[in-house]
């Protein structure tokens, strides 16, 4: 997939529980989001889940939201729809990505 020049890639990370299956493969959870630079609209995402279907599901939740302005709605939707062991880690990684985006916007 090709992305427009007005997009940026931001990586949010969080710690994961040792009980989570992700811990067998990775030390941290990451969620990468591709955003329109000016609006913060999420146009694509990826994450390091054990199964592709889980990554695809997280992507279906995130795409279309605006990372800066819609963070409460994003968190609510993750809490309402994603009941995987990594729910809290996913929320933390999205919030980390938002914080990094806000720092970029301030530059």
Residue, then its C-alpha position, 0 to 999 in steps of 0.5 A: x500500500x502506498x501512502x500520501x506525503x502528508x502522512x506520518x507513522x507513529x509507534x506507541x508501545x506498552x508493557x505486557x503481562x507475562x501471562x499474555x501469549x504475546x509475551x512468549x514472542x515479544x517484550x513489549x506491545x506496539x501499535x503503529x499508526x499511519x496518520x494524516x499529519x495535519x488532522x491526526x486521522x488514522x488511515x492505517x495501523x499495525x500491531x504485534x499480536x500473535x494472530x493476524x486476526x487480532x491485529x486486523x481487529x484492532x485496526x478495524x477499531x482504530x481506522x477512521x478515528x482522529x488520534x488527537x481528538x477522539x482518544x476517549x472514543x477510541x478507549x471506549x471502543x477498545x474496552x467495549x469490543x476487545x476482550x483480549x488479555x492485552x486490552x490494557x496494553x492496547x489502550x496504553x500503546x494507543x495513548x503513547x502514540x497519541x502523546x508522541x503525535x502531540x509532541x510532533x504537532x508542537x514542533 
